Amino acid sequence: MAKLQGIRKQIALVRQIQHVTNAMKTISAVRLRLGKEAVEQVRNFAESLKRNLEAIELSVPSPVLLEERILLLAIFSDKGLVGGFNKNVADAVLRFVELKGLSRVRIAVLGKQGEKELRSLQKNVVLVSPLSLHHVPRYAELRDLAFRVMKMKEEGNDTHLYIAFTRYFSITSRAPQVVQIFPPQLPTQFLRIEDREKLKAEYLLFGDLVSLRRTLEQQYLVGMLYQTVMESFVSEHAARFTIMDAATTHSKDIIESLTIFYHKKRQEKITQELNEVVSAAEVL
């Protein structure tokens, strides 16, 4: 009898776990759906900012900067239960640091899980900030953070700025990437002189173009930070949805298996009691 009670308790415990995983799966599904709709819009927004910079580049060429000091912004998740999501970003950061040189790279970490993943690079970490995103990221929420990163870059005399994040492709396909944000990599930088002049004639630009370029670069940083955070947000919930869906299905299989085992043991107990009753009746 005690063994049957133990099985019932185990079934109840697994059912509670299934309720939790199913709830987390539902939350991630909602946020994933909302995030997917926003990702395409964000990508188009960032692309339009880049095209504006390309037009300015024709009239105000950017100076060639030697890659001396690098500020790397790494985007992780605030919460766990996302499988290898954070570890993959950390591996991309480690490869980047190894390629560029440990002494040249400073790291700013977004997301509480990043500090644990980058323990081996703790001396290089200059900022750890939670994202605290309880809903789909908004442009206004990241604007102050972008200017804070730019100020940190200027105070540290960093010549280049990179962002490490997880790019979203589909619910089952995500990949960590490290992209250069500053100075912006623009196709017009590599045009021949005659091609630049020909393309330049298609634009009419007035005013202080140097100040305009500086303003566009700041807006480009905000736009790219918004895009990378959004991509990371959607990838995180895609990973969590996949894991919670598998956990919910696995819990269902365990409950079915335990239920069958419980009925089997219960039937064995009933059969044993009937045999004892029959045996006692025969003795009498």
ChimeraX commands (.cxc) that place a marker at each C-alpha (Angstrom):
marker #1 position 0.00,0.00,0.00 radius 0.5
marker #1 position 2.85,2.34,0.88 radius 0.5
marker #1 position 4.42,1.69,-2.52 radius 0.5
marker #1 position 1.18,2.70,-4.29 radius 0.5
marker #1 position 1.07,5.94,-2.31 radius 0.5
marker #1 position 4.65,6.65,-3.39 radius 0.5
marker #1 position 3.69,6.21,-7.05 radius 0.5
marker #1 position 0.68,8.53,-6.62 radius 0.5
marker #1 position 2.92,11.20,-5.06 radius 0.5
marker #1 position 5.39,10.82,-7.91 radius 0.5
marker #1 position 2.61,11.25,-10.49 radius 0.5
marker #1 position 1.35,14.38,-8.68 radius 0.5
marker #1 position 4.89,15.83,-8.59 radius 0.5
marker #1 position 5.46,15.23,-12.31 radius 0.5
marker #1 position 2.04,16.75,-13.06 radius 0.5
marker #1 position 3.02,19.91,-11.13 radius 0.5
marker #1 position 6.25,20.13,-13.13 radius 0.5
marker #1 position 4.24,19.70,-16.33 radius 0.5
marker #1 position 2.00,22.65,-15.35 radius 0.5
marker #1 position 5.07,24.85,-14.83 radius 0.5
marker #1 position 6.74,23.87,-18.11 radius 0.5
marker #1 position 3.49,24.27,-20.01 radius 0.5
marker #1 position 2.97,27.76,-18.53 radius 0.5
marker #1 position 6.53,28.79,-19.46 radius 0.5
marker #1 position 6.02,27.37,-22.94 radius 0.5
marker #1 position 2.84,29.44,-23.36 radius 0.5
marker #1 position 4.54,32.65,-22.20 radius 0.5
marker #1 position 7.48,32.10,-24.55 radius 0.5
marker #1 position 5.11,31.32,-27.42 radius 0.5
marker #1 position 3.29,34.65,-26.95 radius 0.5
marker #1 position 6.51,36.67,-26.69 radius 0.5
marker #1 position 8.01,34.80,-29.61 radius 0.5
marker #1 position 5.02,35.61,-31.81 radius 0.5
marker #1 position 5.13,39.31,-30.89 radius 0.5
marker #1 position 8.92,39.43,-31.27 radius 0.5
marker #1 position 8.93,37.80,-34.70 radius 0.5
marker #1 position 6.59,40.49,-36.01 radius 0.5
marker #1 position 8.90,43.21,-34.69 radius 0.5
marker #1 position 12.20,41.70,-35.93 radius 0.5
marker #1 position 11.51,42.37,-39.61 radius 0.5
marker #1 position 10.53,45.95,-38.87 radius 0.5
marker #1 position 13.70,46.47,-36.82 radius 0.5
marker #1 position 15.87,45.01,-39.58 radius 0.5
marker #1 position 14.33,47.39,-42.13 radius 0.5
marker #1 position 14.83,50.31,-39.74 radius 0.5
marker #1 position 18.52,49.51,-39.22 radius 0.5
marker #1 position 19.01,49.04,-42.96 radius 0.5
marker #1 position 17.52,52.47,-43.69 radius 0.5
marker #1 position 19.91,54.07,-41.17 radius 0.5
marker #1 position 22.79,52.33,-42.89 radius 0.5
marker #1 position 21.70,53.63,-46.32 radius 0.5
marker #1 position 21.65,57.18,-44.94 radius 0.5
marker #1 position 25.19,56.74,-43.66 radius 0.5
marker #1 position 26.25,55.43,-47.06 radius 0.5
marker #1 position 24.97,58.63,-48.68 radius 0.5
marker #1 position 26.88,60.80,-46.19 radius 0.5
marker #1 position 30.00,58.68,-46.68 radius 0.5
marker #1 position 30.17,59.83,-50.31 radius 0.5
marker #1 position 30.61,63.46,-49.25 radius 0.5
marker #1 position 32.31,62.99,-45.87 radius 0.5
marker #1 position 34.59,59.94,-46.04 radius 0.5
marker #1 position 35.26,58.32,-42.69 radius 0.5
marker #1 position 38.87,58.33,-41.49 radius 0.5
marker #1 position 40.76,55.04,-41.52 radius 0.5
marker #1 position 41.17,53.85,-37.92 radius 0.5
marker #1 position 43.66,51.25,-36.82 radius 0.5
marker #1 position 42.04,48.62,-34.62 radius 0.5
marker #1 position 43.92,49.36,-31.40 radius 0.5
marker #1 position 41.37,49.09,-28.58 radius 0.5
marker #1 position 38.02,47.28,-28.83 radius 0.5
marker #1 position 34.83,47.53,-26.78 radius 0.5
marker #1 position 32.75,44.37,-27.16 radius 0.5
marker #1 position 29.08,44.44,-26.12 radius 0.5
marker #1 position 27.89,40.89,-25.40 radius 0.5
marker #1 position 24.13,40.20,-25.12 radius 0.5
marker #1 position 22.96,37.30,-22.94 radius 0.5
marker #1 position 19.66,36.42,-21.26 radius 0.5
marker #1 position 18.58,37.49,-17.77 radius 0.5
marker #1 position 17.01,34.10,-16.98 radius 0.5
marker #1 position 18.05,30.49,-17.43 radius 0.5
marker #1 position 16.27,27.44,-18.85 radius 0.5
marker #1 position 17.41,28.30,-22.39 radius 0.5
marker #1 position 19.71,25.34,-23.06 radius 0.5
marker #1 position 22.96,26.30,-24.76 radius 0.5
marker #1 position 21.79,29.81,-25.70 radius 0.5
marker #1 position 24.12,31.69,-23.34 radius 0.5
marker #1 position 27.01,29.25,-23.71 radius 0.5
marker #1 position 27.00,29.69,-27.48 radius 0.5
marker #1 position 27.28,33.48,-27.12 radius 0.5
marker #1 position 30.09,33.03,-24.58 radius 0.5
marker #1 position 31.95,30.71,-26.97 radius 0.5
marker #1 position 31.65,33.33,-29.74 radius 0.5
marker #1 position 33.05,35.98,-27.35 radius 0.5
marker #1 position 35.96,33.73,-26.36 radius 0.5
marker #1 position 36.84,33.06,-30.01 radius 0.5
marker #1 position 36.68,36.78,-30.80 radius 0.5
marker #1 position 38.91,37.71,-27.84 radius 0.5
marker #1 position 41.41,35.01,-28.80 radius 0.5
marker #1 position 41.48,36.33,-32.37 radius 0.5
marker #1 position 41.83,40.02,-31.46 radius 0.5
marker #1 position 44.08,39.64,-28.43 radius 0.5
marker #1 position 43.09,39.61,-24.77 radius 0.5
marker #1 position 44.86,42.87,-23.92 radius 0.5
marker #1 position 43.02,44.88,-26.61 radius 0.5
marker #1 position 39.42,43.93,-25.75 radius 0.5
marker #1 position 37.12,45.32,-23.05 radius 0.5
marker #1 position 33.76,43.62,-22.55 radius 0.5
marker #1 position 30.38,45.10,-21.56 radius 0.5
marker #1 position 27.85,42.40,-20.63 radius 0.5
marker #1 position 24.08,42.76,-21.01 radius 0.5
marker #1 position 22.05,40.06,-19.26 radius 0.5
marker #1 position 22.55,38.52,-15.80 radius 0.5
marker #1 position 23.58,35.13,-17.18 radius 0.5
marker #1 position 26.57,36.62,-19.03 radius 0.5
marker #1 position 28.67,37.22,-15.93 radius 0.5
marker #1 position 28.60,33.51,-15.05 radius 0.5
marker #1 position 29.42,32.45,-18.61 radius 0.5
marker #1 position 32.42,34.81,-18.88 radius 0.5
marker #1 position 34.14,34.04,-15.58 radius 0.5
marker #1 position 37.41,33.31,-17.38 radius 0.5
marker #1 position 37.36,36.86,-18.81 radius 0.5
marker #1 position 36.36,38.59,-15.59 radius 0.5
marker #1 position 39.34,40.98,-15.70 radius 0.5
marker #1 position 38.20,42.24,-19.11 radius 0.5
marker #1 position 34.57,42.85,-18.10 radius 0.5
marker #1 position 33.98,46.57,-17.45 radius 0.5
marker #1 position 30.17,46.54,-17.24 radius 0.5
marker #1 position 27.47,44.05,-16.23 radius 0.5
marker #1 position 23.91,45.27,-16.71 radius 0.5
marker #1 position 20.60,43.36,-16.59 radius 0.5
marker #1 position 18.27,43.75,-19.54 radius 0.5
marker #1 position 15.10,43.36,-17.43 radius 0.5
marker #1 position 12.92,42.79,-20.48 radius 0.5
marker #1 position 9.51,41.50,-19.36 radius 0.5
marker #1 position 7.90,42.26,-22.73 radius 0.5
marker #1 position 8.98,42.94,-26.31 radius 0.5
marker #1 position 11.94,45.42,-26.25 radius 0.5
marker #1 position 11.12,49.02,-27.16 radius 0.5
marker #1 position 13.32,51.56,-28.89 radius 0.5
marker #1 position 12.98,54.18,-26.12 radius 0.5
marker #1 position 14.11,51.70,-23.46 radius 0.5
marker #1 position 17.45,51.08,-25.18 radius 0.5
marker #1 position 18.25,54.63,-26.22 radius 0.5
marker #1 position 19.80,55.60,-22.86 radius 0.5
marker #1 position 21.78,52.36,-22.79 radius 0.5
marker #1 position 23.16,53.05,-26.27 radius 0.5
marker #1 position 24.40,56.50,-25.28 radius 0.5
marker #1 position 25.90,55.00,-22.11 radius 0.5
marker #1 position 27.83,52.51,-24.24 radius 0.5
marker #1 position 29.02,55.28,-26.56 radius 0.5
marker #1 position 30.20,57.35,-23.59 radius 0.5
marker #1 position 32.03,54.32,-22.20 radius 0.5
marker #1 position 33.71,53.83,-25.58 radius 0.5
marker #1 position 34.86,57.47,-25.70 radius 0.5
marker #1 position 36.14,57.46,-22.10 radius 0.5
marker #1 position 38.06,54.25,-22.72 radius 0.5
marker #1 position 39.55,55.58,-25.99 radius 0.5
marker #1 position 38.28,52.50,-27.83 radius 0.5
marker #1 position 38.71,52.72,-31.59 radius 0.5
marker #1 position 36.17,50.00,-32.48 radius 0.5
marker #1 position 32.86,48.76,-31.13 radius 0.5
marker #1 position 31.49,45.24,-31.71 radius 0.5
marker #1 position 28.29,43.50,-30.56 radius 0.5
marker #1 position 28.02,39.76,-29.85 radius 0.5
marker #1 position 24.45,38.44,-30.01 radius 0.5
marker #1 position 22.31,35.56,-31.26 radius 0.5
marker #1 position 20.77,36.14,-34.69 radius 0.5
marker #1 position 17.29,34.69,-35.22 radius 0.5
marker #1 position 16.52,32.71,-38.39 radius 0.5
marker #1 position 13.63,30.46,-37.37 radius 0.5
marker #1 position 12.21,28.80,-34.28 radius 0.5
marker #1 position 14.70,25.96,-34.69 radius 0.5
marker #1 position 17.60,27.93,-36.20 radius 0.5
marker #1 position 19.68,30.51,-34.32 radius 0.5
marker #1 position 23.35,31.41,-34.49 radius 0.5
marker #1 position 25.69,33.56,-32.35 radius 0.5
marker #1 position 27.42,36.35,-34.29 radius 0.5
marker #1 position 29.88,39.18,-33.62 radius 0.5
marker #1 position 29.33,42.26,-35.80 radius 0.5
marker #1 position 31.24,45.53,-36.07 radius 0.5
marker #1 position 29.14,48.60,-35.22 radius 0.5
marker #1 position 31.71,51.39,-35.08 radius 0.5
marker #1 position 33.19,52.51,-37.32 radius 0.5
marker #1 position 30.28,51.41,-39.57 radius 0.5
marker #1 position 31.25,49.10,-42.42 radius 0.5
marker #1 position 29.69,50.71,-45.51 radius 0.5
marker #1 position 29.85,49.47,-49.13 radius 0.5
marker #1 position 30.52,53.03,-50.38 radius 0.5
marker #1 position 33.86,53.01,-48.55 radius 0.5
marker #1 position 35.28,50.57,-51.09 radius 0.5
marker #1 position 34.09,52.23,-54.32 radius 0.5
marker #1 position 36.49,53.60,-56.91 radius 0.5
marker #1 position 36.82,57.39,-57.12 radius 0.5
marker #1 position 34.90,57.67,-60.39 radius 0.5
marker #1 position 32.11,55.47,-59.05 radius 0.5
marker #1 position 31.91,57.53,-55.85 radius 0.5
marker #1 position 31.59,60.79,-57.82 radius 0.5
marker #1 position 28.95,59.31,-60.09 radius 0.5
marker #1 position 26.89,58.07,-57.14 radius 0.5
marker #1 position 27.47,61.30,-55.20 radius 0.5
marker #1 position 25.71,63.27,-57.97 radius 0.5
marker #1 position 22.46,61.46,-57.14 radius 0.5
marker #1 position 22.25,63.10,-53.68 radius 0.5
marker #1 position 21.69,66.72,-52.66 radius 0.5
marker #1 position 23.14,67.29,-49.20 radius 0.5
marker #1 position 23.15,70.65,-47.40 radius 0.5
marker #1 position 24.34,71.99,-44.07 radius 0.5
marker #1 position 27.07,70.79,-41.74 radius 0.5
marker #1 position 27.67,67.29,-43.09 radius 0.5
marker #1 position 30.26,66.45,-40.43 radius 0.5
marker #1 position 27.75,67.09,-37.63 radius 0.5
marker #1 position 25.08,65.24,-39.62 radius 0.5
marker #1 position 27.36,62.23,-39.97 radius 0.5
marker #1 position 28.09,62.25,-36.22 radius 0.5
marker #1 position 24.37,62.36,-35.44 radius 0.5
marker #1 position 23.60,59.55,-37.89 radius 0.5
marker #1 position 26.36,57.41,-36.39 radius 0.5
marker #1 position 24.81,57.82,-32.95 radius 0.5
marker #1 position 21.38,56.91,-34.30 radius 0.5
marker #1 position 22.92,53.97,-36.14 radius 0.5
marker #1 position 24.37,52.71,-32.84 radius 0.5
marker #1 position 20.95,52.95,-31.16 radius 0.5
marker #1 position 19.31,51.22,-34.13 radius 0.5
marker #1 position 21.84,48.39,-34.22 radius 0.5
marker #1 position 21.62,47.89,-30.45 radius 0.5
marker #1 position 17.83,47.75,-30.80 radius 0.5
marker #1 position 18.10,45.19,-33.59 radius 0.5
marker #1 position 20.61,42.95,-31.81 radius 0.5
marker #1 position 18.67,43.03,-28.52 radius 0.5
marker #1 position 15.47,42.20,-30.41 radius 0.5
marker #1 position 17.15,39.34,-32.29 radius 0.5
marker #1 position 18.56,38.02,-29.00 radius 0.5
marker #1 position 15.16,38.37,-27.29 radius 0.5
marker #1 position 13.37,36.37,-29.99 radius 0.5
marker #1 position 16.13,33.74,-30.10 radius 0.5
marker #1 position 15.98,33.35,-26.31 radius 0.5
marker #1 position 12.25,32.70,-26.32 radius 0.5
marker #1 position 12.53,30.38,-29.32 radius 0.5
marker #1 position 15.10,28.34,-27.37 radius 0.5
marker #1 position 12.98,28.36,-24.19 radius 0.5
marker #1 position 9.82,27.43,-26.14 radius 0.5
marker #1 position 11.59,24.46,-27.73 radius 0.5
marker #1 position 12.98,23.25,-24.39 radius 0.5
marker #1 position 9.71,23.69,-22.48 radius 0.5
marker #1 position 7.76,21.97,-25.26 radius 0.5
marker #1 position 10.09,18.97,-25.05 radius 0.5
marker #1 position 9.89,18.99,-21.23 radius 0.5
marker #1 position 6.07,19.12,-21.30 radius 0.5
marker #1 position 5.91,16.21,-23.75 radius 0.5
marker #1 position 8.41,14.23,-21.67 radius 0.5
marker #1 position 6.37,14.87,-18.50 radius 0.5
marker #1 position 3.26,13.59,-20.27 radius 0.5
marker #1 position 5.09,10.38,-21.24 radius 0.5
marker #1 position 6.34,9.90,-17.66 radius 0.5
marker #1 position 2.81,10.40,-16.25 radius 0.5
marker #1 position 1.38,7.85,-18.67 radius 0.5
marker #1 position 4.13,5.37,-17.82 radius 0.5
marker #1 position 3.68,5.86,-14.06 radius 0.5
marker #1 position -0.10,5.58,-14.38 radius 0.5
marker #1 position 0.19,2.25,-16.20 radius 0.5
marker #1 position 2.71,1.05,-13.58 radius 0.5
marker #1 position 0.38,2.21,-10.77 radius 0.5
marker #1 position -2.62,0.30,-12.17 radius 0.5
marker #1 position -0.45,-2.76,-12.67 radius 0.5
marker #1 position 0.77,-2.71,-9.07 radius 0.5
marker #1 position -2.73,-1.98,-7.81 radius 0.5
marker #1 position -4.10,-4.96,-9.72 radius 0.5
marker #1 position -1.33,-7.14,-8.32 radius 0.5
marker #1 position -2.25,-5.97,-4.81 radius 0.5
marker #1 position -5.94,-6.73,-5.38 radius 0.5
marker #1 position -5.11,-10.17,-6.80 radius 0.5
marker #1 position -2.88,-10.91,-3.81 radius 0.5
marker #1 position -5.64,-9.94,-1.36 radius 0.5
marker #1 position -8.21,-12.08,-3.21 radius 0.5
marker #1 position -5.83,-15.05,-3.13 radius 0.5
marker #1 position -5.40,-14.55,0.64 radius 0.5
marker #1 position -9.18,-14.44,1.12 radius 0.5
marker #1 position -9.69,-17.59,-0.97 radius 0.5
marker #1 position -6.92,-19.41,0.85 radius 0.5
marker #1 position -8.40,-18.46,4.21 radius 0.5
marker #1 position -11.86,-19.63,3.10 radius 0.5
marker #1 position -10.41,-22.98,1.98 radius 0.5
marker #1 position -8.70,-23.44,5.35 radius 0.5
marker #1 position -11.94,-22.71,7.18 radius 0.5
marker link #1:1,2 radius 0.2
marker link #1:2,3 radius 0.2
marker link #1:3,4 radius 0.2
marker link #1:4,5 radius 0.2
marker link #1:5,6 radius 0.2
marker link #1:6,7 radius 0.2
marker link #1:7,8 radius 0.2
marker link #1:8,9 radius 0.2
marker link #1:9,10 radius 0.2
marker link #1:10,11 radius 0.2
marker link #1:11,12 radius 0.2
marker link #1:12,13 radius 0.2
marker link #1:13,14 radius 0.2
marker link #1:14,15 radius 0.2
marker link #1:15,16 radius 0.2
marker link #1:16,17 radius 0.2
marker link #1:17,18 radius 0.2
marker link #1:18,19 radius 0.2
marker link #1:19,20 radius 0.2
marker link #1:20,21 radius 0.2
marker link #1:21,22 radius 0.2
marker link #1:22,23 radius 0.2
marker link #1:23,24 radius 0.2
marker link #1:24,25 radius 0.2
marker link #1:25,26 radius 0.2
marker link #1:26,27 radius 0.2
marker link #1:27,28 radius 0.2
marker link #1:28,29 radius 0.2
marker link #1:29,30 radius 0.2
marker link #1:30,31 radius 0.2
marker link #1:31,32 radius 0.2
marker link #1:32,33 radius 0.2
marker link #1:33,34 radius 0.2
marker link #1:34,35 radius 0.2
marker link #1:35,36 radius 0.2
marker link #1:36,37 radius 0.2
marker link #1:37,38 radius 0.2
marker link #1:38,39 radius 0.2
marker link #1:39,40 radius 0.2
marker link #1:40,41 radius 0.2
marker link #1:41,42 radius 0.2
marker link #1:42,43 radius 0.2
marker link #1:43,44 radius 0.2
marker link #1:44,45 radius 0.2
marker link #1:45,46 radius 0.2
marker link #1:46,47 radius 0.2
marker link #1:47,48 radius 0.2
marker link #1:48,49 radius 0.2
marker link #1:49,50 radius 0.2
marker link #1:50,51 radius 0.2
marker link #1:51,52 radius 0.2
marker link #1:52,53 radius 0.2
marker link #1:53,54 radius 0.2
marker link #1:54,55 radius 0.2
marker link #1:55,56 radius 0.2
marker link #1:56,57 radius 0.2
marker link #1:57,58 radius 0.2
marker link #1:58,59 radius 0.2
marker link #1:59,60 radius 0.2
marker link #1:60,61 radius 0.2
marker link #1:61,62 radius 0.2
marker link #1:62,63 radius 0.2
marker link #1:63,64 radius 0.2
marker link #1:64,65 radius 0.2
marker link #1:65,66 radius 0.2
marker link #1:66,67 radius 0.2
marker link #1:67,68 radius 0.2
marker link #1:68,69 radius 0.2
marker link #1:69,70 radius 0.2
marker link #1:70,71 radius 0.2
marker link #1:71,72 radius 0.2
marker link #1:72,73 radius 0.2
marker link #1:73,74 radius 0.2
marker link #1:74,75 radius 0.2
marker link #1:75,76 radius 0.2
marker link #1:76,77 radius 0.2
marker link #1:77,78 radius 0.2
marker link #1:78,79 radius 0.2
marker link #1:79,80 radius 0.2
marker link #1:80,81 radius 0.2
marker link #1:81,82 radius 0.2
marker link #1:82,83 radius 0.2
marker link #1:83,84 radius 0.2
marker link #1:84,85 radius 0.2
marker link #1:85,86 radius 0.2
marker link #1:86,87 radius 0.2
marker link #1:87,88 radius 0.2
marker link #1:88,89 radius 0.2
marker link #1:89,90 radius 0.2
marker link #1:90,91 radius 0.2
marker link #1:91,92 radius 0.2
marker link #1:92,93 radius 0.2
marker link #1:93,94 radius 0.2
marker link #1:94,95 radius 0.2
marker link #1:95,96 radius 0.2
marker link #1:96,97 radius 0.2
marker link #1:97,98 radius 0.2
marker link #1:98,99 radius 0.2
marker link #1:99,100 radius 0.2
marker link #1:100,101 radius 0.2
marker link #1:101,102 radius 0.2
marker link #1:102,103 radius 0.2
marker link #1:103,104 radius 0.2
marker link #1:104,105 radius 0.2
marker link #1:105,106 radius 0.2
marker link #1:106,107 radius 0.2
marker link #1:107,108 radius 0.2
marker link #1:108,109 radius 0.2
marker link #1:109,110 radius 0.2
marker link #1:110,111 radius 0.2
marker link #1:111,112 radius 0.2
marker link #1:112,113 radius 0.2
marker link #1:113,114 radius 0.2
marker link #1:114,115 radius 0.2
marker link #1:115,116 radius 0.2
marker link #1:116,117 radius 0.2
marker link #1:117,118 radius 0.2
marker link #1:118,119 radius 0.2
marker link #1:119,120 radius 0.2
marker link #1:120,121 radius 0.2
marker link #1:121,122 radius 0.2
marker link #1:122,123 radius 0.2
marker link #1:123,124 radius 0.2
marker link #1:124,125 radius 0.2
marker link #1:125,126 radius 0.2
marker link #1:126,127 radius 0.2
marker link #1:127,128 radius 0.2
marker link #1:128,129 radius 0.2
marker link #1:129,130 radius 0.2
marker link #1:130,131 radius 0.2
marker link #1:131,132 radius 0.2
marker link #1:132,133 radius 0.2
marker link #1:133,134 radius 0.2
marker link #1:134,135 radius 0.2
marker link #1:135,136 radius 0.2
marker link #1:136,137 radius 0.2
marker link #1:137,138 radius 0.2
marker link #1:138,139 radius 0.2
marker link #1:139,140 radius 0.2
marker link #1:140,141 radius 0.2
marker link #1:141,142 radius 0.2
marker link #1:142,143 radius 0.2
marker link #1:143,144 radius 0.2
marker link #1:144,145 radius 0.2
marker link #1:145,146 radius 0.2
marker link #1:146,147 radius 0.2
marker link #1:147,148 radius 0.2
marker link #1:148,149 radius 0.2
marker link #1:149,150 radius 0.2
marker link #1:150,151 radius 0.2
marker link #1:151,152 radius 0.2
marker link #1:152,153 radius 0.2
marker link #1:153,154 radius 0.2
marker link #1:154,155 radius 0.2
marker link #1:155,156 radius 0.2
marker link #1:156,157 radius 0.2
marker link #1:157,158 radius 0.2
marker link #1:158,159 radius 0.2
marker link #1:159,160 radius 0.2
marker link #1:160,161 radius 0.2
marker link #1:161,162 radius 0.2
marker link #1:162,163 radius 0.2
marker link #1:163,164 radius 0.2
marker link #1:164,165 radius 0.2
marker link #1:165,166 radius 0.2
marker link #1:166,167 radius 0.2
marker link #1:167,168 radius 0.2
marker link #1:168,169 radius 0.2
marker link #1:169,170 radius 0.2
marker link #1:170,171 radius 0.2
marker link #1:171,172 radius 0.2
marker link #1:172,173 radius 0.2
marker link #1:173,174 radius 0.2
marker link #1:174,175 radius 0.2
marker link #1:175,176 radius 0.2
marker link #1:176,177 radius 0.2
marker link #1:177,178 radius 0.2
marker link #1:178,179 radius 0.2
marker link #1:179,180 radius 0.2
marker link #1:180,181 radius 0.2
marker link #1:181,182 radius 0.2
marker link #1:182,183 radius 0.2
marker link #1:183,184 radius 0.2
marker link #1:184,185 radius 0.2
marker link #1:185,186 radius 0.2
marker link #1:186,187 radius 0.2
marker link #1:187,188 radius 0.2
marker link #1:188,189 radius 0.2
marker link #1:189,190 radius 0.2
marker link #1:190,191 radius 0.2
marker link #1:191,192 radius 0.2
marker link #1:192,193 radius 0.2
marker link #1:193,194 radius 0.2
marker link #1:194,195 radius 0.2
marker link #1:195,196 radius 0.2
marker link #1:196,197 radius 0.2
marker link #1:197,198 radius 0.2
marker link #1:198,199 radius 0.2
marker link #1:199,200 radius 0.2
marker link #1:200,201 radius 0.2
marker link #1:201,202 radius 0.2
marker link #1:202,203 radius 0.2
marker link #1:203,204 radius 0.2
marker link #1:204,205 radius 0.2
marker link #1:205,206 radius 0.2
marker link #1:206,207 radius 0.2
marker link #1:207,208 radius 0.2
marker link #1:208,209 radius 0.2
marker link #1:209,210 radius 0.2
marker link #1:210,211 radius 0.2
marker link #1:211,212 radius 0.2
marker link #1:212,213 radius 0.2
marker link #1:213,214 radius 0.2
marker link #1:214,215 radius 0.2
marker link #1:215,216 radius 0.2
marker link #1:216,217 radius 0.2
marker link #1:217,218 radius 0.2
marker link #1:218,219 radius 0.2
marker link #1:219,220 radius 0.2
marker link #1:220,221 radius 0.2
marker link #1:221,222 radius 0.2
marker link #1:222,223 radius 0.2
marker link #1:223,224 radius 0.2
marker link #1:224,225 radius 0.2
marker link #1:225,226 radius 0.2
marker link #1:226,227 radius 0.2
marker link #1:227,228 radius 0.2
marker link #1:228,229 radius 0.2
marker link #1:229,230 radius 0.2
marker link #1:230,231 radius 0.2
marker link #1:231,232 radius 0.2
marker link #1:232,233 radius 0.2
marker link #1:233,234 radius 0.2
marker link #1:234,235 radius 0.2
marker link #1:235,236 radius 0.2
marker link #1:236,237 radius 0.2
marker link #1:237,238 radius 0.2
marker link #1:238,239 radius 0.2
marker link #1:239,240 radius 0.2
marker link #1:240,241 radius 0.2
marker link #1:241,242 radius 0.2
marker link #1:242,243 radius 0.2
marker link #1:243,244 radius 0.2
marker link #1:244,245 radius 0.2
marker link #1:245,246 radius 0.2
marker link #1:246,247 radius 0.2
marker link #1:247,248 radius 0.2
marker link #1:248,249 radius 0.2
marker link #1:249,250 radius 0.2
marker link #1:250,251 radius 0.2
marker link #1:251,252 radius 0.2
marker link #1:252,253 radius 0.2
marker link #1:253,254 radius 0.2
marker link #1:254,255 radius 0.2
marker link #1:255,256 radius 0.2
marker link #1:256,257 radius 0.2
marker link #1:257,258 radius 0.2
marker link #1:258,259 radius 0.2
marker link #1:259,260 radius 0.2
marker link #1:260,261 radius 0.2
marker link #1:261,262 radius 0.2
marker link #1:262,263 radius 0.2
marker link #1:263,264 radius 0.2
marker link #1:264,265 radius 0.2
marker link #1:265,266 radius 0.2
marker link #1:266,267 radius 0.2
marker link #1:267,268 radius 0.2
marker link #1:268,269 radius 0.2
marker link #1:269,270 radius 0.2
marker link #1:270,271 radius 0.2
marker link #1:271,272 radius 0.2
marker link #1:272,273 radius 0.2
marker link #1:273,274 radius 0.2
marker link #1:274,275 radius 0.2
marker link #1:275,276 radius 0.2
marker link #1:276,277 radius 0.2
marker link #1:277,278 radius 0.2
marker link #1:278,279 radius 0.2
marker link #1:279,280 radius 0.2
marker link #1:280,281 radius 0.2
marker link #1:281,282 radius 0.2
marker link #1:282,283 radius 0.2
marker link #1:283,284 radius 0.2
view
